[in-house]
Amino acid sequence: MTLDLFSQFMSPQKLGIPLILLALLLPTLLTSTQTRMIQNRTSTIQGHLVLLITKQLLDPLNKTTHPWALPLITVMLLLSMMNLTGLLPYTFTPTTQLSMNMALATPLWLMTVLTGLRTQPTTALAHMLPMGTPPLLIPPLILIETVSLFIRPIALGVRLTANLTAGHLLITLVSLAVTALLPLMPSISLLTLTLLLSLTLLEIAVAMIQAYVFVLLLSLYLQENT
């Protein structure tokens, strides 16, 4: 039973070839492309949503962070599309893999740190020690701030993995309960099916919210270093 539940999070293979690359490329194939001469409703809605999300992310930030709008929006669209396509039947969600999330979170976090060290090293290092700290507390505070700095990419990757994995497991467990109760107690099975539909709607919201939170935290880390 345990293997059946967690087998959905294993990387699929065909003839010994991992198909995770195909799962990563699928969201890009679903996005609408737009040219200057041709424009349809899908591209218009997509452009409006991208503009709205960009304003929400960059309005509280400094003007020096505005050139980061394109990479941040790209990461958010990629994560949200992978999260949403993973809810379809017979699909694989790459963002349920901790290794994949860490490989995405660590370079992005490192870019924000290196940007701060390159542009304003004094301000970036000043976050390690608050002003007015007593001399006896300086060594432990520097140690704590250093640990909190290096734990940020781990928190980004683990948060995304844990939320998506928990949602998929809940949907799997409730769907198993629906199929098991259908021949025995149809009325209870229908009530459980209602719960399953509610969980699916909740998981759709979680998929988009987690992508937004991932990028929002990156933008906050960037604000500290610019």
N, C-alpha and C positions, 0 to 999 in steps of 0.2 A: 504493500500500500504506500509506504514512504517513497519507494523508488518510482511508483506511478505518479505521485504528486510532484516530485521534484524533477522527473524526467523532462518536463516541458521547459526547464531552464537549461538543459544541456544543449550545446551547440550542435545543430543538425548537420549531418554528413550524407553525401551521396557518392557512392563508390570510393569511400575513404577521403573525399574532398570536402573540407568544411564549407558550409554554405552561408557563413556569417557575413562574408563580403557581399553576397547578393542581398542579404537582409539590410545591410548598411546602404546599398545603392538604391534600394526600392523607394525610399521616401523622395529622393531627388527626381525619380522618374514620374512621381505623382504631382509635383509642383508645376504650376502653369508658367509657361514662358511668354514673354510679352515683347513685341517689337514696337518701333515708333509708328508704323503704319497700321498695324493690326492690333485691335484691342477687343477683348470679349468680357463677358460678365465675370467669369472666374478670375481673370487677371485683374480686373478692377477691384473686386472684393479683396483679393489677396493683397494688392497694393495698398488699399485703405487700411487693412488690418496691420500690415507691416508698419505703415506710417504711424498708426495709433500706438502700437507697442513701442516703437522707437521713441515717441514723445514721452511715454510713461517712464521709460528707462533713463532717458538722458536729461529730462527737465531738472531733476534734483542735483545733477552732477555739474562739475565745472566744464567750461568751454573747451579746456584742453583734452577732455575725454571724448569729445564728439567724433573725432576720427575713428574711434573704436566702435561706432554704431554698426558698421557693416559686419565685422566679425561676430559681434555679440548677437545681432539679429540672425545671422547665419547659423550660429550654434543653437539658438532657441528654436528656429524652424526645423533644424535637423532632429533635435531631441523630441520636439512635440510630434513630428511626423512618425518617428520611430516608435514612440510610445503609443500613438493612436493605431498605427498599422499592426502593432503587436496584439491588439485586442480582437482582431479578426480571427475567425476559426482557421486552424491549420497554418498558422503563421508563427514566427519566432521573433521575440523582442530582444534586440541586442542590449538594450539598456538594463536588462535584468542581470547582466554579467558584471560583476564587480571589477574584473580586470579591464573591461572596456570602459567603464565609467572612470576608473582611476587613470587610464591612459588618456582620457579626454580632460579630466579635471586638473591633473598635475601640470601639463604644459601651459594651460591657460592661467592657472594660478601663478606659475613661475614667470610668465610674461608680465603680469602685474607687478610682481616684486622687482624684476629686473628693470622695468620701466621707472619705478620709483628710485632705484639705486642709480640709474643713469641720469635722470632729469634733476632730481633734488635729493641727493643722498642724505643730507642733514635732516630733512623733514621725515624721510622714510625711516631712518634710524631713531628719530625722536619718539616714534610710537612705542619703542621698546621700554621707555622709562617715562612715566608721567611726571609733570612738573611738581615740585614741592615734596618729593619723596624723601623720607628720612634716610640718612646714610646707611643705617643698619639693614634697611629693607631693599637697598639697591640690588645686591646680588640675587636674592630670591625672585624679585620682580622681573629682572632681566631674564632669568631662567624661565619663569612662567610665561612671559610674553613670547619668548623664543619658541617654547613648546606650542603655544596657541597659534603661532604663525605657521609652523610646519604641520600642524594638525588640520589646517583649513582644507587642503585638497582631499584628505581622508574623509572629512565631514561631508564634502560635496559629493564624493563618489558613493559613500555608504548611505547617505540620505536618499539619493536617487534610486539606488539598488533596493534598499529596504522597503520604500514605499511602493514601488512597482511590484516587487516580489510578494509582498503581503496582499496586495489587491488581486493579483493573479491566483494566489492560493485560496483566497476567500471565494472567488468566482468558481474555481474548480471544486471546492468542497460543497458549495451550495448546489452546483449543477449535478454533482454525484448524488446529493440528497434528493433532488427532484426526480431523477431517473429511478432511484431506489424506492421512493414512496409512491410513484405513479401507479403500479399495479396493486398496491396494498391499500393506500388511502389517497384516492384521487383529489379529494378536497384539500387535504393538507399539502399535497403536491402542487396544487394551483397556488396556494398561499406562498409556498416556498419559491415558486416561479416568479411571483410578484417581487419577492425579496431579491431574487437573482437579477431581475430587470433593474431594480433600484441600485443594486451594487454595480451593475454594468454602467449605468449613468454616472454613478459616483466615481468609478474608475476612469471614465472619459474625462471628467473634471480634474481628477488627480493627475492624469497624464499631461494635461496642459499646464496645470498649476506647478507641477514639479519642474517642467522645462523653464517656466518663467522664474521660479525661485532660484534655479541653478544660475541663470544668467543675471538675475538681480544681485545675487551674492557676489558674482564676479565683478559687476559694476561697482558695488560698494568697496570691494578690495581695490579696484582701480582708482576709486576716488581718494582712498587713503594714500595712494602713492603718486598722485598728480597734483 
